């Protein structure tokens, strides 16, 4: 539900299972592609990296 273009989060960004349409910036993409972009962005930022010893 997070826009990979602007970061806006809203449940309404997913009008159906396949569609992502940002209610803030208007970015439109297949929902799975948008999710993949968000995951990749978090990985690059180190969000998905474990820092456990």
C-alpha positions in Angstrom: 0.0 0.0 0.0 3.1 2.2 -0.1 3.8 4.1 -3.3 7.3 3.3 -4.7 7.4 6.7 -6.4 6.5 9.1 -3.5 6.3 6.9 -0.4 2.6 7.7 0.3 0.8 5.0 2.2 -2.9 4.5 1.9 -5.2 1.4 1.7 -7.0 3.1 -1.1 -3.8 2.9 -3.2 -4.9 -0.7 -4.0 -8.3 -0.4 -5.6 -8.1 -4.1 -6.5 -5.8 -7.1 -6.2 -3.7 -6.3 -9.3 -3.7 -2.5 -9.5 -1.7 0.0 -7.6 -2.8 3.7 -8.1 -1.3 6.2 -5.7 -4.0 8.6 -4.3 -1.3 11.2 -3.7 0.9 11.4 -6.8 -1.1 9.4 -9.3 1.6 6.8 -10.0 0.1 3.7 -11.5 1.7 0.2 -11.7 0.9 -3.4 -11.3 0.7 -4.0 -7.6 3.3 -6.8 -7.6 5.8 -4.5 -9.4 5.2 -1.7 -7.0 5.8 -4.1 -4.1 9.0 -5.4 -5.7 10.3 -1.8 -6.1 9.5 -1.1 -2.4 11.4 -4.3 -1.3 14.4 -3.4 -3.5 14.5 0.1 -2.1 14.5 -1.2 1.5 17.2 -3.8 0.7 19.4 -1.0 -0.8 18.8 1.1 2.4 19.8 -1.9 4.6 16.3 -2.4 6.0 16.3 -6.1 5.1 19.9 -6.8 6.4 20.2 -8.7 9.6 22.6 -7.1 12.1 22.4 -10.0 14.6 25.7 -11.4 15.9 
